[in-house]
Amino acid sequence: MFGRYDMNYSQLRNVQRMVEEAEKRTSDEMKTYPSLAKFWQAFFYIRMTERLGDIPMSQAIAGISDGNFTPVYDTQKQVYMQCLDLLEEANDELALYVGKYKGGEDLYFEGDLLKWQKTINSFRLRVLISLSKKSDDTDLNIKGQFQRIISNPVVYPIMTSVEDNMQIVYPGGTSDKYPVYPDETNEHKQRNAIGEVYLSLLRANEDPRIFIQMEPGFAVNQDVPDREKLVSSYVGANSGDDMSLIAQGINNGLYATISYSLYVKPTGIPCVQLGYPEVQFILAEAINRGWINGDAAFHYTNGIQADMEFYGISQSDIDSFLARPSVIYKGNNEEGLRQILEQKYVAFFQNSGYQPFFEQRRTGIPEFHVGPGNDNGKIPVRWMYTEGEFLMNKKNLETALERQFGGSDDINDKMWLIK
């Protein structure tokens, strides 16, 4: 998993080409593309820097157009500052068109510009909370930016319901099936074991999501009536174990696996990239940390409620869950923060890509297993730079490596973001 990361400059060149093509056209919807391009630029630069550290940005795409194939590496801090500026500009520019024009048909919102504006600002909140270790940096002004967004909902609209989720719905055709659906040539049912770290969070709170997301191993509580309705029937694999041992455990019916009926089908379920529950947990964390005023318990509860509704859980079951002493918010303290982060981790199940890993890397919650399956001996914290950079841009890359890690390029090197 943590090898060399294939950087996203091809996607960024596509974004630039999108802008160039839009500028050739005169229709109203084309006016929105440059603004949306700034969001995608920030999105892909953030994707790279949170995996690698310093990356080329200021000289990257424009530099290639000018014949500069050896761009310098911006520091990670500089990348974040530029991306936050891009998101500010994207919001301000798109606001000029909301209610006046419809954007072009798109995969996520079918041209609904208000939902795009909400996504831009919600993504900005994700970026700001990811910088929690740098919250006192005067250049970044993390708390000030966060407060400005939350205190001006008309200027900075954010997601207000699951209807605003940035998500992909798979039609289930030959080339657009849900990712875990097996290929037609694969006659075996695809089985993915649930990690015990995740499953233990659900078992501890008698969480009804456990009965929807997964199926118990056939050897667990096999003689117990209605075993599928008992949380004790769901046992997860130790993610630190060797993969061959985990595979053997699956075959022997020891571990819970993802629900075949829910996930292993051509359409699967909506694949959320950025969703309302996450935004609610971000707000709860910001209040807990004292960045903004508000009721952290309200947003914490909203996040849980929304994620459970996503799975079709009845309101009575949701109410019973929220009334459990172990679930009731413990206050704006370390215990309350842990509750927020654990429930946020639960709400990331099967969505948002590597976001749950980045959250755990930032906070240490929940604690991951380490064992024989971790050849590294511990949980890595970053990917390594692609070999192409060593071949084509070696001097600038080596300067960046020396600046960040004393010349090293290792999966255990701590980048500025998490120091």
Backbone hydrogen bonds in HBPLUS format (Angstrom, degrees):
<---DONOR---> <-ACCEPTOR-->    atom                        ^
c    i                          cat <-CA-CA->   ^        H-A-AA   ^      H-
h    n   atom  resd res      DA  || num        DHA   H-A  angle D-A-AA Bond
n    s   type  num  typ     dist DA aas  dist angle  dist       angle   num
A0384-MET N   A0003-GLY O   2.96 MM 381  6.03 175.0  1.97 150.1 151.7     1
A0005-TYR N   A0384-MET O   2.86 MM 379  6.07 159.1  1.91 171.7 167.6     2
A0012-LEU N   A0008-ASN O   3.11 MM   4  6.43 151.8  2.20 143.1 151.6     3
A0013-ARG N   A0009-TYR O   2.85 MM   4  6.04 146.1  1.96 142.7 151.2     4
A0014-ASN N   A0010-SER O   3.05 MM   4  6.33 145.7  2.17 138.5 147.8     5
A0015-VAL N   A0011-GLN O   2.94 MM   4  6.32 146.6  2.05 143.7 153.0     6
A0016-GLN N   A0012-LEU O   2.99 MM   4  6.28 156.6  2.05 143.9 149.8     7
A0017-ARG N   A0013-ARG O   2.88 MM   4  6.14 153.8  1.94 144.9 152.3     8
A0018-MET N   A0014-ASN O   2.88 MM   4  6.10 148.0  1.98 143.4 152.3     9
A0019-VAL N   A0015-VAL O   3.12 MM   4  6.50 153.0  2.20 147.4 153.3    10
A0020-GLU N   A0016-GLN O   3.02 MM   4  6.35 161.0  2.06 149.3 154.5    11
A0021-GLU N   A0017-ARG O   2.90 MM   4  6.14 158.6  1.94 152.9 157.8    12
A0022-ALA N   A0018-MET O   2.95 MM   4  6.13 154.8  2.01 145.5 152.9    13
A0023-GLU N   A0019-VAL O   2.96 MM   4  6.17 151.7  2.04 151.5 158.6    14
A0024-LYS N   A0021-GLU O   3.16 MM   3  5.31 146.6  2.27 100.1 109.9    15
A0025-ARG N   A0022-ALA O   3.07 MM   3  5.42 158.2  2.12 109.9 116.8    16
A0030-MET N   A0027-SER O   3.09 MM   3  5.55 139.6  2.26 109.1 119.7    17
A0031-LYS N   A0028-ASP O   2.96 MM   3  5.55 150.9  2.05 115.1 123.4    18
A0032-THR N   A0029-GLU O   3.26 MM   3  5.83 158.9  2.30 112.1 117.6    19
A0033-TYR N   A0030-MET O   3.27 MM   3  5.62 150.6  2.36 108.1 115.5    20
A0036-LEU N   A0032-THR O   3.10 MM   4  6.39 163.0  2.13 156.8 162.0    21
A0037-ALA N   A0033-TYR O   2.78 MM   4  5.91 145.3  1.89 150.0 160.6    22
A0038-LYS N   A0034-PRO O   3.30 MM   4  6.57 139.8  2.48 134.7 142.4    23
A0038-LYS N   A0035-SER O   3.15 MM   3  5.36 129.7  2.42  98.7 110.7    24
A0039-PHE N   A0036-LEU O   3.12 MM   3  5.19 120.9  2.49  95.3 109.6    25
A0040-TRP N   A0036-LEU O   3.11 MM   4  6.52 162.2  2.14 151.7 155.5    26
A0041-GLN N   A0037-ALA O   2.80 MM   4  6.03 150.5  1.89 149.3 158.2    27
A0042-ALA N   A0038-LYS O   3.04 MM   4  6.21 166.5  2.06 144.9 148.1    28
A0043-PHE N   A0039-PHE O   2.81 MM   4  6.04 156.3  1.86 150.6 158.6    29
A0044-PHE N   A0040-TRP O   2.98 MM   4  6.13 166.4  2.00 150.2 151.4    30
A0045-TYR N   A0041-GLN O   2.99 MM   4  6.14 162.2  2.02 153.9 159.4    31
A0046-ILE N   A0042-ALA O   2.90 MM   4  5.92 158.4  1.95 147.2 153.5    32
A0047-ARG N   A0043-PHE O   2.98 MM   4  6.16 153.5  2.05 139.6 147.6    33
A0048-MET N   A0044-PHE O   3.06 MM   4  6.28 151.0  2.14 142.2 148.5    34
A0049-THR N   A0045-TYR O   2.93 MM   4  6.14 175.5  1.93 155.4 156.8    35
A0050-GLU N   A0046-ILE O   2.98 MM   4  5.92 164.9  2.01 155.4 158.3    36
A0051-ARG N   A0048-MET O   3.10 MM   3  5.38 144.7  2.23 105.0 115.4    37
A0052-LEU N   A0048-MET O   2.92 MM   4  6.05 148.8  2.02 153.2 163.2    38
A0053-GLY N   A0049-THR O   2.90 MM   4  4.69 129.9  2.15 114.2 129.5    39
A0383-TRP N   A0051-ARG O   2.87 MM 332  5.53 169.3  1.88 152.5 156.2    40
A0074-ASP N   A0055-ILE O   2.83 MM  19  5.59 145.7  1.94 132.3 132.8    41
A0060-ALA N   A0057-MET O   3.08 MM   3  4.82 159.1  2.13 101.4 107.9    42
A0064-ILE N   A0060-ALA O   3.19 MM   4  6.42 148.7  2.30 141.3 147.8    43
A0065-SER N   A0061-ILE O   3.30 MM   4  6.65 157.3  2.35 147.7 152.9    44
A0066-ASP N   A0062-ALA O   3.14 MM   4  6.44 136.0  2.34 139.0 151.1    45
A0066-ASP N   A0063-GLY O   3.02 MM   3  4.99 127.0  2.31  93.6 108.1    46
A0068-ASN N   A0063-GLY O   2.66 MM   5  4.79 159.4  1.70 150.2 142.6    47
A0067-GLY N   A0064-ILE O   3.02 MM   3  4.97 161.5  2.05 104.8 109.6    48
A0079-VAL N   A0075-THR O   2.95 MM   4  6.29 153.4  2.02 153.4 161.5    49
A0080-TYR N   A0076-GLN O   3.01 MM   4  6.31 162.7  2.04 153.0 156.3    50
A0081-MET N   A0077-LYS O   2.98 MM   4  6.24 158.7  2.02 151.8 158.0    51
A0082-GLN N   A0078-GLN O   2.98 MM   4  6.16 162.3  2.01 149.6 153.8    52
A0083-CYS N   A0079-VAL O   2.90 MM   4  6.11 157.2  1.95 151.0 157.8    53
A0084-LEU N   A0080-TYR O   2.92 MM   4  6.06 160.2  1.96 150.6 155.3    54
A0085-ASP N   A0081-MET O   3.10 MM   4  6.29 149.5  2.19 140.7 149.0    55
A0086-LEU N   A0082-GLN O   2.94 MM   4  6.23 152.3  2.02 144.7 152.4    56
A0087-LEU N   A0083-CYS O   3.00 MM   4  6.28 154.7  2.06 148.5 154.6    57
A0088-GLU N   A0084-LEU O   3.04 MM   4  6.26 149.9  2.14 141.2 149.2    58
A0089-GLU N   A0085-ASP O   2.94 MM   4  6.22 163.3  1.97 153.8 157.8    59
A0090-ALA N   A0086-LEU O   2.82 MM   4  6.02 158.1  1.87 148.3 155.1    60
A0091-ASN N   A0087-LEU O   3.06 MM   4  6.18 159.0  2.11 143.5 148.0    61
A0092-ASP N   A0088-GLU O   3.05 MM   4  6.29 169.8  2.06 152.2 155.1    62
A0093-GLU N   A0089-GLU O   2.89 MM   4  6.00 167.3  1.91 156.9 160.3    63
A0094-LEU N   A0090-ALA O   2.99 MM   4  5.95 161.6  2.02 143.7 149.6    64
A0095-ALA N   A0091-ASN O   3.04 MM   4  6.10 146.5  2.15 146.4 154.7    65
A0096-LEU N   A0093-GLU O   3.12 MM   3  5.60 149.1  2.22 108.8 117.1    66
A0097-TYR N   A0094-LEU O   2.92 MM   3  5.45 154.7  1.98 115.2 122.9    67
A0098-VAL N   A0094-LEU O   3.19 MM   4  6.47 137.2  2.38 151.3 163.6    68
A0100-LYS N   A0097-TYR O   2.91 MM   3  5.18 158.7  1.96 126.4 131.6    69
A0101-TYR N   A0097-TYR O   2.99 MM   4  5.56 168.6  2.00 159.3 158.5    70
A0103-GLY N   A0111-GLY O   2.98 MM   8  4.07 149.6  2.07 136.3 129.1    71
A0112-ASP N   A0109-PHE O   3.02 MM   3  5.35 156.5  2.07 115.0 122.2    72
A0116-TRP N   A0112-ASP O   3.21 MM   4  6.59 147.7  2.32 142.0 151.5    73
A0117-GLN N   A0113-LEU O   2.85 MM   4  6.11 152.6  1.92 145.9 153.4    74
A0118-LYS N   A0114-LEU O   2.89 MM   4  6.19 155.1  1.95 147.5 154.1    75
A0119-THR N   A0115-LYS O   2.93 MM   4  6.13 149.3  2.02 139.7 148.2    76
A0120-ILE N   A0116-TRP O   2.92 MM   4  6.20 157.9  1.97 150.8 156.1    77
A0121-ASN N   A0117-GLN O   3.15 MM   4  6.43 165.8  2.17 151.8 154.0    78
A0122-SER N   A0118-LYS O   2.87 MM   4  5.96 152.2  1.95 145.5 154.2    79
A0123-PHE N   A0119-THR O   2.80 MM   4  5.86 157.2  1.85 149.5 155.7    80
A0124-ARG N   A0120-ILE O   3.03 MM   4  6.26 146.5  2.15 137.1 146.6    81
A0125-LEU N   A0121-ASN O   3.05 MM   4  6.37 145.3  2.17 138.6 146.9    82
A0126-ARG N   A0122-SER O   3.06 MM   4  6.45 150.8  2.14 143.4 151.2    83
A0127-VAL N   A0123-PHE O   2.93 MM   4  6.29 158.1  1.98 152.0 157.5    84
A0128-LEU N   A0124-ARG O   2.88 MM   4  6.13 161.0  1.92 150.1 155.2    85
A0129-ILE N   A0125-LEU O   2.94 MM   4  6.14 165.6  1.96 153.7 156.7    86
A0130-SER N   A0126-ARG O   3.01 MM   4  6.15 143.8  2.14 142.1 152.4    87
A0131-LEU N   A0128-LEU O   3.03 MM   3  5.24 149.5  2.13 103.2 112.7    88
A0132-SER N   A0129-ILE O   3.14 MM   3  5.23 141.0  2.30 118.4 115.2    89
A0134-LYS N   A0131-LEU O   2.77 MM   3  5.32 156.7  1.83 120.0 128.2    90
A0135-SER N   A0132-SER O   3.32 MM   3  5.03 154.2  2.39 109.8 106.5    91
A0137-ASP N   A0134-LYS O   3.03 MM   3  5.44 167.6  2.04 120.1 122.8    92
A0141-ASN N   A0137-ASP O   2.99 MM   4  6.10 157.3  2.05 151.3 158.4    93
A0145-GLN N   A0141-ASN O   2.92 MM   4  6.15 162.6  1.95 160.1 164.7    94
A0146-PHE N   A0142-ILE O   2.96 MM   4  6.17 164.0  1.99 154.3 159.0    95
A0147-GLN N   A0143-LYS O   2.88 MM   4  6.06 164.6  1.90 151.6 155.8    96
A0148-ARG N   A0144-GLY O   2.96 MM   4  6.11 154.6  2.02 145.5 152.5    97
A0149-ILE N   A0145-GLN O   3.15 MM   4  6.41 156.9  2.21 150.4 155.0    98
A0150-ILE N   A0146-PHE O   3.12 MM   4  6.38 171.7  2.12 156.7 158.5    99
A0151-SER N   A0147-GLN O   2.91 MM   4  5.90 151.1  2.00 149.3 156.7   100
A0152-ASN N   A0149-ILE O   3.33 MM   3  5.50 157.3  2.38 103.1 109.7   101
A0156-TYR N   A0152-ASN O   2.71 MM   4  5.78 161.6  1.75 160.8 167.4   102
A0164-ASP N   A0161-SER O   3.00 MM   3  5.69 164.7  2.02 117.3 122.4   103
A0165-ASN N   A0162-VAL O   3.07 MM   3  5.19 165.3  2.10 107.6 112.1   104
A0166-MET N   A0274-LEU O   2.86 MM 108  5.20 164.4  1.89 174.1 169.2   105
A0273-GLN N   A0166-MET O   2.74 MM 107  5.57 166.1  1.76 158.4 163.4   106
A0274-LEU N   A0166-MET O   3.28 MM 108  5.20 156.4  2.34 139.7 143.2   107
A0168-ILE N   A0271-CYS O   2.89 MM 103  5.02 163.0  1.92 132.5 135.8   108
A0271-CYS N   A0168-ILE O   2.78 MM 103  5.02 169.5  1.79 155.7 155.1   109
A0172-GLY N   A0176-ASP O   3.15 MM   4  5.58 152.7  2.23 148.1 140.2   110
A0176-ASP N   A0173-GLY O   3.35 MM   3  5.20 154.6  2.42  98.6 105.9   111
A0178-TYR N   A0266-PRO O   2.65 MM  88  5.30 156.7  1.71 137.0 145.5   112
A0181-TYR N   A0178-TYR O   2.96 MM   3  5.56 164.1  1.99 125.9 130.7   113
A0186-ASN N   A0183-ASP O   2.84 MM   3  5.27 157.8  1.89 115.6 123.2   114
A0258-ILE N   A0192-ASN O   3.11 MM  66  5.92 147.4  2.22 152.1 160.3   115
A0194-ILE N   A0256-ALA O   2.93 MM  62  5.76 160.5  1.97 148.5 147.6   116
A0237-ALA N   A0194-ILE O   2.89 MM  43  6.26 153.7  1.96 155.6 159.1   117
A0199-LEU N   A0195-GLY O   2.97 MM   4  6.20 174.7  1.97 155.7 157.5   118
A0196-GLU N   A0237-ALA O   2.82 MM  41  5.13 160.8  1.86 142.7 138.6   119
A0200-SER N   A0196-GLU O   2.79 MM   4  5.64 157.8  1.84 145.8 150.5   120
A0201-LEU N   A0198-TYR O   3.10 MM   3  5.53 133.6  2.32 107.4 118.9   121
A0202-LEU N   A0199-LEU O   3.08 MM   3  5.24 120.7  2.44  99.2 113.5   122
A0203-ARG N   A0199-LEU O   2.91 MM   4  6.22 167.4  1.93 160.2 163.7   123
A0204-ALA N   A0200-SER O   3.03 MM   4  5.98 160.0  2.08 142.1 147.2   124
A0205-ASN N   A0202-LEU O   3.22 MM   3  5.55 138.9  2.40 104.2 114.5   125
A0207-ASP N   A0202-LEU O   2.98 MM   5  4.88 177.1  1.98 145.3 146.0   126
A0206-GLU N   A0203-ARG O   3.14 MM   3  5.04 169.2  2.15 106.9 110.1   127
A0210-ILE N   A0207-ASP O   3.16 MM   3  5.96 164.9  2.18 122.1 126.2   128
A0211-PHE N   A0208-PRO O   3.21 MM   3  5.77 145.6  2.34 112.1 118.9   129
A0212-ILE N   A0209-ARG O   3.16 MM   3  5.27 148.6  2.26 102.3 111.5   130
A0213-GLN N   A0209-ARG O   3.00 MM   4  6.06 171.3  2.01 164.1 165.3   131
A0259-SER N   A0213-GLN O   2.84 MM  46  5.37 156.5  1.89 128.7 124.7   132
A0215-GLU N   A0257-THR O   2.79 MM  42  5.46 154.1  1.85 157.8 166.4   133
A0257-THR N   A0215-GLU O   2.97 MM  42  5.46 151.6  2.05 153.1 159.9   134
A0220-VAL N   A0217-GLY O   3.13 MM   3  5.62 168.9  2.15 119.8 123.3   135
A0219-ALA N   A0253-GLY O   2.92 MM  34  4.74 153.1  2.00 120.2 126.3   136
A0224-VAL N   A0221-ASN O   3.02 MM   3  5.24 165.6  2.04 115.1 118.8   137
A0229-LYS N   A0226-ASP O   2.93 MM   3  5.66 162.7  1.96 121.9 127.5   138
A0230-LEU N   A0227-ARG O   3.11 MM   3  5.33 168.0  2.12 114.3 115.9   139
A0233-SER N   A0230-LEU O   3.03 MM   3  5.59 162.0  2.07 115.0 120.8   140
A0234-TYR N   A0231-VAL O   3.12 MM   3  5.62 166.7  2.14 116.1 120.1   141
A0256-ALA N   A0235-VAL O   2.78 MM  21  5.57 161.9  1.81 157.2 160.7   142
A0241-ASP N   A0238-ASN O   2.92 MM   3  5.60 169.9  1.93 125.3 128.5   143
A0373-GLY N   A0240-GLY O   2.52 MM 133  4.88 156.1  1.57 151.8 147.4   144
A0245-LEU N   A0242-ASP O   2.97 MM   3  5.34 126.4  2.27 106.7 120.4   145
A0246-ILE N   A0242-ASP O   3.11 MM   4  6.52 153.2  2.19 150.7 158.9   146
A0247-ALA N   A0243-MET O   2.87 MM   4  6.09 162.4  1.90 150.9 155.6   147
A0248-GLN N   A0244-SER O   3.00 MM   4  6.16 151.4  2.09 138.0 145.7   148
A0249-GLY N   A0245-LEU O   2.97 MM   4  6.21 151.1  2.06 142.1 150.0   149
A0250-ILE N   A0246-ILE O   2.94 MM   4  6.29 148.0  2.04 149.2 158.0   150
A0251-ASN N   A0247-ALA O   3.01 MM   4  6.29 165.8  2.03 150.2 153.5   151
A0252-ASN N   A0248-GLN O   2.93 MM   4  6.12 139.6  2.09 142.1 153.6   152
A0254-LEU N   A0249-GLY O   2.88 MM   5  5.21 166.4  1.89 163.6 159.6   153
A0253-GLY N   A0250-ILE O   3.01 MM   3  5.16 161.1  2.04 108.4 113.4   154
A0263-TYR N   A0259-SER O   3.00 MM   4  5.96 170.9  2.01 152.8 155.8   155
A0264-VAL N   A0260-TYR O   3.09 MM   4  4.85 129.0  2.36 114.5 129.1   156
A0265-LYS N   A0263-TYR O   2.93 MM   2  5.72 134.6  2.14 104.4  91.5   157
A0268-GLY N   A0265-LYS O   3.14 MM   3  5.21 122.6  2.49 100.6 115.7   158
A0352-SER N   A0272-VAL O   2.76 MM  80  5.81 145.9  1.87 172.8 171.7   159
A0279-VAL N   A0275-GLY O   3.25 MM   4  6.63 157.0  2.30 148.1 154.8   160
A0280-GLN N   A0276-TYR O   3.01 MM   4  6.32 155.7  2.07 157.8 164.2   161
A0281-PHE N   A0277-PRO O   3.05 MM   4  6.41 155.8  2.11 152.9 159.1   162
A0282-ILE N   A0278-GLU O   2.87 MM   4  6.15 148.4  1.97 149.6 159.4   163
A0283-LEU N   A0279-VAL O   3.00 MM   4  6.28 157.8  2.05 149.4 154.4   164
A0284-ALA N   A0280-GLN O   2.98 MM   4  6.24 158.0  2.03 145.2 151.5   165
A0285-GLU N   A0281-PHE O   2.92 MM   4  6.10 157.3  1.97 144.9 150.6   166
A0286-ALA N   A0282-ILE O   2.94 MM   4  6.17 159.8  1.98 150.0 155.6   167
A0287-ILE N   A0283-LEU O   3.01 MM   4  6.25 154.8  2.07 150.4 156.5   168
A0288-ASN N   A0284-ALA O   2.92 MM   4  6.12 161.3  1.95 147.5 153.3   169
A0289-ARG N   A0285-GLU O   2.86 MM   4  6.09 150.6  1.95 151.0 158.5   170
A0291-TRP N   A0286-ALA O   2.85 MM   5  5.21 148.7  1.95 167.2 162.4   171
A0290-GLY N   A0287-ILE O   2.97 MM   3  5.00 150.6  2.05 102.2 111.8   172
A0298-PHE N   A0295-ASP O   3.11 MM   3  5.36 125.0  2.43 102.0 115.1   173
A0299-HIS N   A0295-ASP O   3.40 MM   4  6.86 158.5  2.45 153.3 157.0   174
A0300-TYR N   A0296-ALA O   2.86 MM   4  5.99 161.5  1.89 156.3 162.6   175
A0301-THR N   A0297-ALA O   2.90 MM   4  5.95 161.4  1.94 145.7 150.4   176
A0302-ASN N   A0298-PHE O   2.95 MM   4  6.15 153.3  2.02 141.7 149.9   177
A0303-GLY N   A0299-HIS O   2.93 MM   4  6.12 154.0  2.00 147.0 152.8   178
A0304-ILE N   A0300-TYR O   3.27 MM   4  6.59 158.3  2.32 145.7 150.3   179
A0305-GLN N   A0301-THR O   2.88 MM   4  6.07 170.7  1.89 156.6 159.7   180
A0306-ALA N   A0302-ASN O   2.88 MM   4  5.99 167.4  1.89 152.5 155.6   181
A0307-ASP N   A0303-GLY O   3.14 MM   4  6.29 160.4  2.18 143.9 149.0   182
A0308-MET N   A0304-ILE O   2.98 MM   4  6.19 160.5  2.02 156.0 161.3   183
A0309-GLU N   A0305-GLN O   2.93 MM   4  6.16 153.7  2.01 149.5 157.3   184
A0310-PHE N   A0306-ALA O   3.05 MM   4  6.26 143.4  2.19 140.9 150.4   185
A0311-TYR N   A0308-MET O   3.07 MM   3  5.29 135.1  2.28 100.2 111.8   186
A0313-ILE N   A0308-MET O   3.17 MM   5  5.56 168.9  2.18 149.2 145.9   187
A0312-GLY N   A0309-GLU O   2.91 MM   3  4.85 159.4  1.96 104.4 110.9   188
A0318-ILE N   A0314-SER O   2.97 MM   4  6.31 152.0  2.05 147.6 156.5   189
A0319-ASP N   A0315-GLN O   2.81 MM   4  6.01 162.0  1.84 151.8 156.2   190
A0320-SER N   A0316-SER O   3.01 MM   4  6.19 155.5  2.07 141.6 148.1   191
A0321-PHE N   A0317-ASP O   3.00 MM   4  6.17 154.2  2.07 142.3 149.1   192
A0322-LEU N   A0318-ILE O   2.91 MM   4  6.18 167.0  1.93 157.2 160.1   193
A0323-ALA N   A0319-ASP O   3.05 MM   4  6.16 132.1  2.29 140.3 152.2   194
A0324-ARG N   A0321-PHE O   3.09 MM   3  5.47 161.9  2.12 111.8 117.6   195
A0327-VAL N   A0324-ARG O   2.85 MM   3  5.26 150.4  1.94 114.0 123.7   196
A0328-ILE N   A0324-ARG O   3.02 MM   4  6.29 151.5  2.10 160.4 169.5   197
A0333-ASN N   A0331-GLY O   2.81 MM   2  5.57 133.2  2.03 109.1  94.1   198
A0337-LEU N   A0333-ASN O   2.90 MM   4  6.16 154.7  1.97 151.8 159.6   199
A0338-ARG N   A0334-GLU O   2.95 MM   4  6.20 154.8  2.02 145.5 151.7   200
A0339-GLN N   A0335-GLU O   3.13 MM   4  6.45 154.9  2.20 143.8 150.2   201
A0340-ILE N   A0336-GLY O   3.05 MM   4  6.37 160.4  2.09 150.8 155.2   202
A0341-LEU N   A0337-LEU O   2.98 MM   4  6.22 167.4  2.00 155.7 158.5   203
A0342-GLU N   A0338-ARG O   2.85 MM   4  5.98 155.4  1.91 152.3 159.1   204
A0343-GLN N   A0339-GLN O   2.97 MM   4  6.12 167.0  1.99 152.5 156.0   205
A0344-LYS N   A0340-ILE O   2.89 MM   4  6.03 144.7  2.02 143.2 153.9   206
A0345-TYR N   A0341-LEU O   2.98 MM   4  6.10 151.3  2.07 137.8 145.0   207
A0346-VAL N   A0342-GLU O   2.99 MM   4  6.31 153.2  2.06 145.9 153.0   208
A0347-ALA N   A0343-GLN O   3.00 MM   4  6.18 153.4  2.07 140.2 147.1   209
A0348-PHE N   A0345-TYR O   3.17 MM   3  5.25 148.4  2.28  99.3 108.7   210
A0349-PHE N   A0346-VAL O   3.18 MM   3  5.73 167.0  2.20 119.1 121.3   211
A0351-ASN N   A0348-PHE O   2.91 MM   3  5.37 154.0  1.98 146.6 139.4   212
A0355-GLN N   A0352-SER O   3.00 MM   3  5.60 163.1  2.03 140.9 143.3   213
A0357-PHE N   A0354-TYR O   2.94 MM   3  5.33 123.7  2.27 109.6 124.2   214
A0358-PHE N   A0354-TYR O   3.06 MM   4  6.43 159.6  2.10 156.1 162.5   215
A0359-GLU N   A0355-GLN O   2.94 MM   4  6.15 156.0  1.99 154.5 161.0   216
A0360-GLN N   A0356-PRO O   2.99 MM   4  6.17 159.0  2.03 142.8 148.2   217
A0361-ARG N   A0357-PHE O   2.81 MM   4  6.02 157.2  1.86 154.0 161.0   218
A0362-ARG N   A0358-PHE O   3.02 MM   4  6.17 146.8  2.13 139.3 147.6   219
A0363-THR N   A0359-GLU O   2.98 MM   4  6.18 154.2  2.05 150.4 157.1   220
A0364-GLY N   A0360-GLN O   2.64 MM   4  4.89 152.5  1.71 137.5 145.1   221
A0374-ASN N   A0371-GLY O   2.89 MM   3  5.55 159.9  1.94 121.9 128.5   222
A0377-GLY N   A0374-ASN O   2.82 MM   3  5.32 154.9  1.88 116.4 124.1   223
A0381-VAL N   A0411-ILE O   2.83 MM  30  5.93 167.1  1.85 169.6 171.3   224
A0382-ARG N   A0411-ILE O   3.25 MM  29  4.93 138.2  2.43 134.5 135.0   225
A0389-GLU N   A0386-THR O   3.10 MM   3  5.70 140.9  2.26 112.7 121.1   226
A0390-PHE N   A0387-GLU O   3.05 MM   3  5.19 121.0  2.41  99.1 113.8   227
A0391-LEU N   A0387-GLU O   3.13 MM   4  6.47 139.6  2.30 144.9 156.5   228
A0392-MET N   A0388-GLY O   2.80 MM   4  5.93 163.9  1.83 154.9 159.0   229
A0393-ASN N   A0389-GLU O   2.84 MM   4  4.97 149.6  1.93 128.2 137.0   230
A0397-LEU N   A0393-ASN O   3.01 MM   4  6.15 159.3  2.06 157.2 163.8   231
A0398-GLU N   A0394-LYS O   2.82 MM   4  5.94 166.9  1.84 158.1 161.4   232
A0399-THR N   A0395-LYS O   3.06 MM   4  6.28 149.2  2.15 143.0 151.4   233
A0400-ALA N   A0396-ASN O   3.06 MM   4  6.31 154.2  2.13 142.3 148.8   234
A0401-LEU N   A0397-LEU O   2.84 MM   4  6.15 157.1  1.89 155.2 162.1   235
A0402-GLU N   A0398-GLU O   2.94 MM   4  6.05 158.8  1.99 144.5 149.9   236
A0403-ARG N   A0399-THR O   3.01 MM   4  6.17 155.6  2.07 143.2 150.2   237
A0404-GLN N   A0400-ALA O   2.95 MM   4  6.12 151.1  2.04 146.3 153.7   238
A0405-PHE N   A0401-LEU O   2.75 MM   4  5.50 155.3  1.81 147.7 155.1   239
A0407-GLY N   A0401-LEU O   3.04 MM   6  4.66 166.9  2.05 107.5 104.0   240
A0406-GLY N   A0402-GLU O   3.28 MM   4  4.25 137.7  2.47 116.0 114.4   241
A0408-SER N   A0405-PHE O   3.36 MM   3  5.29 170.3  2.37 105.1 106.8   242
A0413-ASP N   A0410-ASP O   3.17 MM   3  5.43 168.0  2.18 112.0 115.7   243
A0418-ILE N   A0415-MET O   3.17 MM   3  5.94 142.8  2.32 120.0 127.0   244
A0419-LYS N   A0416-TRP O   3.27 MM   3  5.32 164.2  2.30 107.2 112.0   245
